[in-house]
């Protein structure tokens, strides 16, 4: 896949639609359709040249009233109609989003992870937490909070986050993989500690 530096984002999202919700012997007929462009006209030599923007992970409120999509180069998107239409969450600063999860007991609390995107001054990448359903976000200050010795020295100053896991039995307990160890919160994202699961060497990426 080529990235030619064009600012246009072609967002790839497959939307699941229930065509016939009436139960027939316990069965539901369903179909999938693609809502994104399949080709780009920004590169005359390569119709796939600007087709970056895939979705890495999707998260949703327990009642599906709000769905979120973490995109490859477009930050976070959200849907209020179970995926029929999408809008970009402009208050989420990082561009290279990876995962997004909603607290199953509190749909107002949303966690998102992202990779470092090259912005050297006060990068907001790594782990972000929203307590108002994605309207505003607070970035976890990984360079200050993470005491681990990383595999490479620049990782603390270029924070990156991977998958998120919320304990369904106690949703105050949250884990997030980072590019320098495992982040853990025991108070619903209010505070974070960092753990190296393999302390015999420098802290590695935890996916």
Residue pairs with C-beta under 8 A, 6 or more apart in sequence:
1 48
1 51
1 52
2 43
2 46
2 48
2 49
3 50
3 52
3 73
4 42
4 43
4 49
4 50
6 42
6 43
6 49
6 50
8 40
8 42
8 50
9 52
9 53
9 71
9 73
9 74
10 36
10 37
10 40
10 50
10 51
10 52
10 53
11 36
11 53
11 55
11 71
11 74
11 77
11 86
12 34
12 36
12 51
12 53
12 54
12 55
13 35
13 36
13 55
13 69
13 77
13 83
13 86
14 32
14 33
14 34
14 35
15 32
15 33
15 35
15 83
15 84
16 30
16 32
16 83
17 30
17 31
17 32
17 33
17 83
17 84
18 28
18 29
18 30
19 29
19 30
19 31
20 28
20 29
21 28
36 53
37 51
39 47
39 48
39 51
40 47
40 48
40 49
40 50
40 51
41 47
42 49
42 50
43 49
43 50
52 72
52 73
53 71
53 72
53 73
53 74
54 71
54 72
55 69
55 70
55 71
55 72
56 70
56 71
56 72
56 97
56 98
56 99
57 69
57 70
57 98
57 99
57 100
57 163
58 67
58 68
58 69
58 70
58 100
59 67
59 68
59 70
59 99
59 100
59 101
59 102
59 110
60 66
60 67
60 68
60 102
61 67
61 102
61 107
61 133
62 102
62 104
62 105
62 107
63 107
64 82
65 80
65 107
66 78
66 79
66 80
66 102
66 107
66 133
66 134
67 78
67 79
67 82
67 83
68 76
68 77
68 78
68 79
68 89
68 100
68 102
68 110
68 112
68 134
69 76
69 77
69 78
69 79
69 86
69 100
70 76
70 97
70 98
70 99
70 100
70 112
70 113
70 114
71 77
71 97
72 96
72 97
73 95
73 96
74 88
74 95
74 97
75 88
75 89
75 92
75 93
75 94
75 95
75 97
75 114
76 88
76 89
76 92
76 97
76 100
76 112
76 134
77 86
77 87
77 88
77 89
78 86
78 87
78 89
78 134
79 85
79 86
79 87
89 134
91 134
91 135
91 136
91 137
92 112
92 128
92 134
92 137
93 124
93 128
93 137
93 139
94 112
94 114
94 115
94 117
94 123
94 124
94 125
94 128
95 114
95 117
96 114
96 115
96 116
96 117
96 125
97 112
97 113
97 114
98 113
98 114
98 115
98 160
98 161
98 162
98 163
99 111
99 112
99 113
99 161
99 162
99 163
99 164
99 176
100 110
100 111
100 112
100 113
100 164
101 110
101 111
101 112
101 164
101 165
101 166
102 109
102 110
102 111
103 109
103 110
103 111
103 166
103 171
103 188
104 166
104 168
104 171
105 171
106 171
106 188
107 133
108 130
108 131
108 132
108 133
109 129
109 130
109 131
109 188
109 189
110 129
110 130
110 133
110 134
111 127
111 128
111 129
111 130
111 164
111 166
111 174
111 176
111 189
112 127
112 128
112 129
112 130
112 137
112 161
112 164
113 126
113 127
113 128
113 160
113 161
113 162
113 163
113 164
113 176
113 177
113 178
114 124
114 125
114 126
114 128
114 160
114 161
115 125
115 160
115 161
115 179
116 123
116 125
116 126
116 158
116 159
116 160
116 179
117 123
117 125
123 157
123 158
123 159
124 137
124 139
125 139
125 158
125 159
125 160
125 161
126 139
126 140
126 142
126 159
126 160
126 161
126 178
127 139
127 140
127 142
127 159
127 161
127 176
127 178
127 183
127 192
128 137
128 138
128 139
128 140
129 137
129 138
129 140
129 189
130 136
130 137
130 138
131 138
131 189
140 183
140 189
140 192
142 156
142 159
142 178
142 180
142 183
142 194
143 156
143 157
143 159
145 192
145 193
145 194
146 156
146 159
146 178
146 180
146 181
146 183
146 194
147 194
148 180
148 181
148 194
148 196
148 202
148 203
149 202
149 203
150 156
150 179
150 180
150 181
150 202
150 203
151 180
151 201
151 202
151 203
151 204
151 205
155 179
155 180
156 180
158 179
159 178
159 179
159 180
160 178
160 179
160 205
161 176
161 177
161 178
161 179
161 183
162 176
162 177
162 178
162 179
162 205
162 206
162 207
163 176
163 177
163 207
164 174
164 175
164 176
164 177
165 174
165 175
165 176
166 173
166 174
167 173
167 174
171 188
172 185
172 186
172 187
172 188
173 184
173 185
173 186
174 184
174 185
174 188
174 189
175 182
175 183
175 184
176 182
176 183
177 183
177 205
177 206
177 207
178 194
178 205
178 206
179 205
180 194
180 203
180 204
180 205
181 194
181 195
181 196
181 197
181 203
181 204
181 206
182 194
182 195
182 196
182 197
182 206
183 192
183 193
183 194
183 195
184 192
184 193
184 194
184 195
185 191
185 192
185 193
194 203
196 203
197 206
198 204
